[in-house]
């Protein structure tokens, strides 16, 4: 038994050693570049006029670190199941070539986007909201450190069902799963960064209007009944849950003028 526990501990530490430094390095870098080094240069792209207090940033950071530790714990289960040959499809997929590698990564990202959308909507409507999702909405004015500021239940729901089931159902190379994890860290941190970085088209809409922007997610923190999507705007548009003023708010943050609208001089 001690040998088994030691093995589990080593798996856990390995997972923490991969994910935690990646999150800390990226979140701190985004915070320093946007909130310190380029603060004046990007001042017109800041979505909110006010800035969270340092104590708030520290709290968000500590809860995000706790969530990363929970993700690593779930990863122990995935690793043990993989050793028990519970994921034969993913074990084989590593030899299916570069084409399938990138296709499986795209499928995993799109699949998770659908999963998060419906989970997110359920958490807002569920009587379990206070237990599962309230912590994340304590960050009413998000920072890069709020990306994983979750309650324990939300952290588990974000990673466990999807992470445990996806490799059993879809042949996804394990290396693609690692890139998938890094994609989450990068996108989620940027969605909470407080600055609108997506370039605008001539008409005032985002360049990649099918991707969520920082403004898109910031609106969810400001008015929680809208914009549940994670990575893409599809589900919010299909289900009618995108904020009706999203494009106007984006244009204000990006300092452009929507066609037929007055110049956006200040964020709403």
C-alpha positions in Angstrom: 0.0 0.0 0.0 2.7 2.6 0.8 4.2 1.9 -2.7 0.9 2.6 -4.3 0.4 5.8 -2.4 3.9 6.9 -3.3 3.2 6.2 -6.9 -0.1 8.2 -6.8 1.8 11.0 -5.0 4.4 11.1 -7.8 1.7 11.2 -10.5 0.0 14.1 -8.7 3.2 16.0 -8.3 4.1 15.5 -11.9 0.7 16.9 -13.0 1.0 19.9 -10.7 4.6 20.5 -11.9 3.2 20.7 -15.5 0.1 22.8 -15.0 0.7 25.0 -12.1 4.0 26.7 -13.4 2.3 27.1 -16.8 -0.7 28.9 -15.2 1.4 31.0 -12.8 3.9 32.0 -15.6 1.2 33.0 -18.0 -1.2 34.7 -15.5 1.6 36.7 -14.0 3.0 37.6 -17.4 -0.4 38.8 -18.6 -0.9 40.8 -15.5 2.5 42.4 -15.6 2.4 43.2 -19.3 -1.2 44.6 -19.4 -1.6 46.0 -15.9 1.9 47.3 -15.3 4.3 47.6 -18.3 1.7 48.7 -20.9 -0.9 50.1 -18.5 -0.7 53.6 -20.0 -0.4 52.5 -23.6 -3.4 50.2 -23.4 -5.5 52.5 -21.1 -8.1 53.1 -23.8 -8.6 49.3 -24.2 -9.3 48.7 -20.5 -12.9 47.5 -20.2 -13.6 48.8 -16.6 -12.4 52.1 -15.2 -11.8 50.7 -11.7 -9.1 48.2 -10.8 -9.5 45.4 -8.2 -7.5 45.9 -5.0 -4.3 44.0 -4.5 -5.9 41.9 -1.7 -8.6 40.8 -4.2 -5.9 39.8 -6.7 -4.1 37.7 -4.1 -7.4 36.0 -3.1 -8.2 35.2 -6.7 -4.7 33.8 -7.3 -4.8 31.5 -4.3 -8.2 30.1 -5.3 -6.9 29.6 -8.8 -3.9 27.7 -7.4 -6.3 25.5 -5.4 -8.3 24.7 -8.6 -5.1 23.7 -10.4 -4.4 21.3 -7.5 -7.9 19.8 -7.9 -7.3 19.4 -11.7 -4.1 17.6 -10.9 -5.9 15.3 -8.5 -8.5 14.4 -11.2 -5.5 13.8 -13.6 -4.3 11.1 -11.2 -7.4 9.2 -11.9 -7.1 9.6 -15.6 -3.5 8.4 -15.5 -4.4 5.3 -13.4 -7.3 4.5 -15.8 -4.9 4.9 -18.7 -2.5 2.4 -17.1 -5.4 0.0 -16.7 -6.0 0.3 -20.4 -9.3 2.1 -20.0 -8.5 4.4 -22.9 -7.6 2.1 -25.8 -8.7 4.6 -28.4 -6.5 7.4 -27.1 -3.6 4.9 -26.7 -3.8 4.0 -30.4 -4.5 7.5 -31.7 -0.9 8.6 -31.1 0.1 6.7 -34.2 -2.5 8.1 -36.5 -0.4 11.0 -37.9 -0.4 14.8 -37.7 -3.7 15.2 -39.5 -5.7 13.3 -36.9 -3.6 14.9 -34.1 -4.7 18.4 -35.0 -8.3 17.3 -35.9 -8.7 15.6 -32.5 -7.4 18.6 -30.7 -9.9 20.8 -32.5 -12.7 18.4 -31.7 -11.7 18.3 -28.0 -11.8 22.1 -27.8 -15.2 22.3 -29.6 -16.5 19.5 -27.4 -15.4 21.2 -24.2 -16.9 24.5 -25.4 -20.3 22.8 -25.6 -19.8 21.1 -22.3 -18.9 24.3 -20.5 -21.8 26.2 -22.0 -24.4 23.9 -20.8 -22.7 23.2 -17.4 -22.4 27.0 -17.0 -26.0 27.6 -17.7 -27.0 24.9 -15.3 -24.8 26.3 -12.5 -26.5 29.6 -12.8 -30.0 28.2 -12.7 -29.4 25.4 -10.2 -30.2 25.6 -6.5 -26.5 24.6 -6.1 -25.3 28.0 -7.5 -24.1 29.1 -4.0 -22.1 26.0 -3.5 -20.7 25.6 -7.0 -20.3 28.9 -8.8 -20.6 31.8 -6.5 -16.9 32.0 -5.8 -16.1 32.8 -9.4 -18.6 35.6 -9.5 -17.0 37.2 -6.4 -14.7 38.4 -9.2 -17.2 40.9 -10.5 -14.4 42.9 -12.1 -12.1 40.1 -13.3 -8.4 40.0 -13.4 -5.9 37.5 -15.0 -5.8 35.7 -11.6 -9.6 35.1 -11.6 -9.4 32.5 -14.4 -9.6 29.5 -12.1 -11.0 31.2 -9.0 -13.6 28.5 -8.4 -15.4 26.8 -5.7 -14.3 23.2 -5.1 -17.4 21.8 -6.7 -17.0 23.9 -9.9 -13.3 22.9 -10.2 -14.3 19.3 -10.1 -17.2 19.7 -12.6 -15.0 21.6 -15.0 -12.4 18.8 -15.2 -13.8 15.5 -14.0 -16.7 14.4 -16.3 -15.2 15.8 -19.5 -11.6 14.9 -18.7 -12.5 11.3 -17.7 -14.9 10.5 -20.5 -13.6 12.3 -23.5 -10.5 10.1 -24.1 -12.7 7.0 -23.7 -15.1 8.1 -26.4 -12.9 10.0 -28.9 -9.4 8.8 -29.9 -7.3 11.7 -28.8 -3.5 11.4 -28.6 -2.3 12.2 -25.1 0.1 14.9 -26.4 -3.0 16.6 -27.9 -4.6 16.6 -24.5 -1.6 18.4 -23.1 -1.9 21.1 -25.8 -5.6 21.3 -25.0 -4.8 22.0 -21.4 -2.4 24.8 -22.4 -5.1 26.2 -24.7 -7.5 26.4 -21.7 -4.9 28.3 -19.6 -4.2 30.8 -22.3 -7.7 31.5 -23.4 -9.2 31.5 -19.9 -6.6 33.9 -18.6 -7.0 36.3 -21.5 -10.8 36.2 -21.2 -10.4 37.5 -17.6 -7.5 40.0 -18.3 -9.6 43.1 -18.2 -8.4 44.5 -21.6 -9.9 44.1 -25.0 -7.1 42.7 -27.2 -9.1 41.4 -30.2 -8.6 43.6 -33.3 -11.7 45.1 -34.9 -12.9 44.8 -38.4 -13.7 48.0 -40.4 -17.4 47.7 -39.4 -16.6 47.6 -35.7 -17.1 43.9 -35.0 -14.3 41.6 -33.8 -12.0 40.2 -36.4 -12.9 36.7 -35.3 -16.5 37.2 -34.3 -17.0 33.5 -33.7 -14.5 33.5 -30.9 -15.3 34.9 -27.4 -13.5 38.1 -26.6 -12.6 39.5 -23.2 -15.5 41.9 -23.5 -17.8 39.0 -24.1 -16.9 37.2 -20.9 -16.5 40.4 -18.9 -20.2 41.1 -19.7 -21.1 37.8 -18.1 -19.3 38.8 -14.9 -21.2 42.2 -15.0 -24.6 40.7 -15.9 -24.7 37.0 -15.2 -27.7 36.2 -17.3 -25.8 36.3 -20.5 -22.7 35.0 -22.3 -22.2 31.6 -20.9 -19.9 30.4 -23.7 -16.3 29.5 -23.1 -14.3 29.7 -26.3 -16.8 30.3 -29.2 -19.9 32.6 -29.5 -21.9 29.8 -31.3 -23.9 28.5 -28.4 -24.9 31.9 -27.0 -26.1 32.9 -30.5 -27.9 29.7 -31.2 -29.6 29.7 -27.8 -30.3 33.5 -27.6 -28.2 34.1 -24.5 -25.7 36.5 -26.0 -25.9 40.0 -24.4 -27.9 42.2 -26.7 -25.3 45.0 -26.3 -22.3 42.8 -26.8 -21.1 44.3 -30.1 -21.7 47.9 -28.9 -19.7 47.1 -25.7 -17.0 45.4 -27.7 -16.7 48.5 -30.0 -16.5 50.8 -27.0 -13.7 48.7 -25.5 -11.9 48.4 -28.9 -12.3 52.1 -29.5 -14.1 51.7 -32.9 -17.4 52.7 -34.3 -20.1 50.2 -35.3 -21.7 51.0 -38.7 -24.6 53.3 -38.1 -23.6 54.0 -34.5 -22.2 57.0 -32.8 -18.4 56.9 -32.0 -17.7 54.8 -28.9 -15.8 57.2 -26.7 -15.8 55.2 -23.5 -16.6 51.8 -22.2 -20.2 51.2 -21.1 
